Amino acid sequence: MAEQLRDFAHALLHALRNLMPIILVVVAFQALLLRQWPEGGLAMAGGLLIVALGVALFLRGLELSIFPVGKRLANQFTRRGSMPLLMLFGFAMGFSAVVAEPALIAVAEQAKEISEGRIDALTLRLIIATSVGLVMALGVFRVILGHPLHWYMIVGYVLVVLITFFAPEEIVGLAYDSGGVTTNIVTVPLIAALGIGLASSIQGRNPLIDGFGLVALAVMVPMISVQLYGILVYGDPGSVAANAELITAQAEVEAPGGLLSMVLELFAMLRDVLPIILVILFFQYLILKRPLANPLRVATGFALVIIGLYAFVVGLKLGLFPIGRSMAEQLIAFDNWLWVYLFAFCIGFATTMAEPALLAVGQQAEEAAAGKIQGNVIRLLVALGVAIGITLGVHRIISGDSIHHYIIGGYLLVILLTFLAPRYIVALAFDLGGVTTSEVTVPLVTALGIGLASQIEGRKVLIDGFGLIAFASIFPIVTVMGYAILMDRVANMRGKTP
C-alpha cells in the first residue's frame, strides 16, 4: 500500500510539473502586463489542481493495467511471427488507445458545442480512432516489409492537400487539429515502442529509420478521414436545426445534478474506456487463450483510469478552458496584438519543453541514433517549431486569412524538405510533429484559438477557432528537418576542406 501511495504521489508531482510552464506563463502575463486577477481565478486554480489529480490517477491506472498487459501481448505476438495477427493487434491497440484519449474528448466536445450538434462528438472520436487503428496496421506492415517511410508520408500528405480543396471550410481546422490530438503521453510511448520493438527484432531493419514513423502516420490519416466526414456532414444543410434541438433536449434531460450526475458521467467514462478493456480481453482469452497475470491489479488500474478521466474532464471545464478564453479576452482588450503573439509563442515553447512524450521519444531517438542525435537539441528544435507554429496560427486568426493556404503551404514545405533531408532523420522528424500535443496543452491551445475567434469581429468560431494544434504539429517537422539538412551540409563542407 505504501508503495502504491508513493507511486501515485510521484505521478501527481509529474502532472503538476507538466502544468507548471502554463501556470508560470499565465502568472507572468497577469502580473507584469495585465496587472489584474482574472474573473473566476480561484475556480480556474482549483480546476488546474483537479486536472493534475485526474492526469495522475489516469497515468497510475495505465501503469497498473494497459501498459503491462499491452507489452506482454506485443511480446507474445512478436514471438509468434504472424503478420495478420500483428496487424490485427496493431489495429486494436491503435483504436482502443485513441478512443479514450482525454485531449480528443476535449476537442470533440468543443466541436459538438460550437457546431450546434452538426458534428457529433462520439462519431468524431470513433472515426479518428478507427483511422489510427488502420494506420497502426499499415505501420506494422511497413516495418515488417522495410518500406521507406517518406513515400508513405509524401503520398499521404499530397492526398491530405487534395481533399482540403474539396472539404467545407467549417471542417478543415478541426480535421487538422484531430490529427494532432491522437498522440500524447499515453499513445506515443505505446506506438513508438511497438515500431522500435518490431524493427529491433527483424533482421536487416534499422530502429532509427524503420522503427519510427508510426506516430507520424497516426497524425496524418485522421486529417483525411475527418475531412471526408465533414464533406458528408455539411452536405445536408437542413440537419443543423434538428441537431441543435436534439442537443437542447439532451441538455434538459441530462442535467440531474449532484450525485446522480456524477454517477452518470462516470458511466460515460466507462463507455469511453470499454473498447480498450474489450480488446485486451479478446486477445488475451480468445486469441492467446491465456489468463491475465494479475486480474485484480488490472481491474484496479482500469478503475483508476475511469476516475482519472472523469476528474480530468471536470478540471478542463473549471480550469484550462476558462484560462485560454480569459487570456484571449484580456489580451485583445489590451489593444496591442504584439502581446497576443508573445503569449502564443511563450505558451508553445514552455509547454513543449516540459512535454513528457517528447522527453520519451527524444531519449529513444538518442539511443537508436548511436551519437547522431542529441535529445536536448531535439527538444529545443521541437519547442521552437511549436512556438513558431502556434504564433503563426494566432496570426491567421487575427488576420482572418484562410487556413487552407497556410496548411497547404506548410505541408508542401514539409514534402520538399522530405526530399532534401538525410534519410535517418525523416521518420523521427515526422514522429516529433505528433508528440507536441499533450492532454494539458491541447485544451489550453484550443481554448485560446476559440477565445480569439469569438472576440474578434468578423471571425467564425468553427472556421477560425480551430487549427492551432495543426500548426503546432507542422512546424516541428520543419525545424527538425531543416536543422538536419543544415548539419549535413556543414559536415559535407568540413569533409571537403583540406
Secondary structure, DSSP 4 states (H G I P E B T S, - for coil): -HHHHHHHHHHHHHHHHHHHHHHHHHHHIIIIII-SPPTTHHHHHHHHHHHHHHHHHHHHHHHHTHHHHHHHHHHHHHHHT-HHHHHHHHHHHHHHHHHT-HHHHHHHHHHHHHTTTSS-HHHHHHHHHHHHHHHHHHHHHHHHHT--HHHHHHHHHHHHHHHHHHS-HHHHHHHHHHHHTT-STTHHHHHHHHHHHHHHHSTT--IIIIIS-HHHHHHHHHHHHHHHHHHHHTT-TTHHHHHHHHHHHHHHHT---HHHHHHHHHHHHHHHHHHHHHHHHIIIIIIS----S-HHHHHHHHHHHHHHHHHHHHHIIIIIHHHHHHHHHHHHHTT-HHHHHHHHHHHHHHHHHT-HHHHHHHHHHHHHHTTS--HHHHHHHHHHHHHHHHHHHHHHHHHT--HHHHHHHHHHHHHHHHHHS-HHHHHHHHHHTTSS--TTHHHHHHHHHHHHHHHSTT--IIIIIS-HHHHHHHHHHHHHHHHHHHHHHHHHHHHH--
